[in-house]
Amino acid sequence: MRYGGLSRSEPKGGDVATAALDDARLNRLGWWRRLVALPPEQVDRLLAAAVGTLILVAIAFTHDPGTRRPDVLAYLLGVAGAALLLFRRRWPLVIVPATLLPVIIYHDRNYPGPGPVIAFGVALYSFAVSGWRLRSLLAGVVVIATLLFNRAVAGRSQLLSSTTALYAAVTVAVLLLGDTVRSRRALRAEIEERIRRVAAEREAEALRRMTEERLRIARELHDVMAHTIAVIAVQAGVAADMLDTRPEQAKSALELIRQASRDARRELQATLDVLRQEGDTQAPLTPTPGLNQLAMLIEQARGAGLDVRIEITGGERPLPAAVDLAAYRIVQEALTNVLRHAHARHACIRLAYNEGGVEVEVSDDGRGLGTGPRSEGGRGLRGMAERAAAVGGSVEAGPAADGGFRVLARLPLGEATA
């Protein structure tokens, strides 16, 4: 619960910024912290007791010439005005005329000093703080009209006496003070809400960026390791089969395994080096893979026994770094799937450059969907789709018209801003 702009409860999950502001404000206020931390009912009791004490002291020690000596009724009127403040939060509109009544009776009895006016001022202030500006204006008009009406009914020869004028001025001043405080509290609440909203947006943005970065790293590691492991697995099988009968071919397979391991280690080290960088201004320590390195992928696939050819149409041109990397990874993942799942003998890579971007197609003559990740839409296919979407492109994957399997990616020249 909040009163006067200060928090009375433990902050919830999304209120960290507001809780920090409240704690800083409470620390500056010092001894006031324990008071504002009390429940509203206890605060009202303390306020009523303090106002009642002040009224009783004022009645007892104020002596004006021409006034009657205070009696029991005078003190009861003072106590009644203070007691009504216990309900100032629940019925603010009712408490204002209720506290005005003891004031009228007190002065009609010609008692000295302000007396219950103190309680009336507190009630009027509370009403102005909690109400609308128009309601406060109407309350002020009603109070002043009531004071004038009381003097007229009482048969006072001077309708606007100094006391009536003073009470009217005090009424206007209290209403203006309450309205000012209410406006400042509303402004402060709006500022705190903006701070809370900005903090929540920053937290959501940080979480989104962290999720995107985690997915990006997962895709990089998957693409690097999956392709290399597929090549190593095929070549290890070849080496095991040919070790006794064709040692030279087994040696060649082992050499390809060593080369693939080195390439994977280099790419993995590049990924880890980027993760170790503390700022975004540093450049990667090794070149980012792109379509200019397709020859290495093709060589590894051919070494694993897959006949791969490449076709380029439309005029080869440099691509944005993100698009170039996405195209390379899509080809890499497609060839990995061919080696692991298709049981194909031939594969074709087609790069078609156009004004809008580049189309990357990888097809094979294997068993089409078959079973396994290609038929179930595994992580590899999802990773290709995510990479294409990250640069504003798309991926289609499915059986080819003449058998086998085909992956077609359409990548625009411009990098995505999302």
C-alpha positions, 0 to 999 in steps of 0.5 A: 500500500502507498500513501504520500508516495512512499511504499508500505509493502515489499516490492514485487518482481516488476517493481525493482526500480520503484522500490529503489526510489522508495528506499532512497527517499526513506533513507533521506527522511531518517526518523520519518521512515518508521512513521510512514511504514506504519499501517494507515489506521495507525497513522490516522490514530497518531494524527488524531491524537496529535491534533486533539492534544494541540487543540486542547492546549490551544483551548486551555492557554488561549485567552481573548478579551471579550470571550467566555472562559472554556468549559467542558463543552469547549473541550468536548468540541475540540476532542470531537473534531480531532476524533473525526479525523480517524475517518478522513480516508474512508469518508473525506467528503463527509468529514469536511462538514462534520469537522466544520460543525464543531467550529461553528458551535465553538465560535457561536458559544464565543470560546477563545482561540481557534479550537476545533479549526485545527481539525477542520483544516486537516480534514479539508487538506486531506479532502483536497489531496484525495479529491478532484480540483473541481470538488475542492473548489466546490468544497471551498465555496460551500465552506465560505457560504456556510460561514456567512450563512451562520453569521446571518442566521445568528443575526450578526450586524457585520456579516463579514467579520475579521474572523470569517474573512480569516477562516475563508482565507485559511480555507482557500490556502488549505485547499490550494496546498492540498491541490498542489500536493496532490498534483505533485504526487500525481506527477511523481507517480507518473515519473515512477511509473515511467521509470518502472516501465523503462526498467521493465522494457530494458529487462525484457530487451536484455532477456531477448538479446540474451536469448537470441545470443544463446540461440546464435551460439547454439547454431554456430556450435551445432553447424561446426560440430555436426558437419565435422563429426559427420565427415569424421564418422564417414572417413573413420568407417572408410579407414577401418574398412580399408586399413588391411586391404588398402592402407593408402586409401585408409591413410588418405581417410585418416588425413581427411579426419585430421584436416577436418578436426583442425578446421573444426578446432579453428572455427570452434576457437573463433566462436569462443574468442568472440564469446570472450570479447568484453565489448562489441567494438572488437573484431573477430580474431579469425575470418567469419566463414562465407561462401568463399570457403565452399571449396573446403566443404565440397572437398570434405564431402567428396573425401567422404565419398559424396560426389558434389558439384556446384553451379553459380548463375546470375553474376557472383558478387560480395554479400553482407557479412550476415547473409554470407555467413547464413548462406555458408551455414545453410550449405554446410548443414545441408551437406551434413544432412546428406552425409548422415541421413540421405545415403546419397551418391550425388549432391548439387549446390546451386547459387543464383544471384539476382537483384534482390539477393541470392538463392542457395539450393542444395539437392541430392539423389538420396532417399528423400525424407526417409526417417530421422531428422530430415523427416521429422524437421530436426534441429538442423532444418530448424537452424537453417530456417532460423538463420534465414529468418535472422537476415530476412529470408526463408528456407524451403525443405522437402522432397525434390521433383526427381527424387532425393531431397532439396533445400532452397534458401532465399536470402535478401541482400540487406541484413535484417534489423530485427 
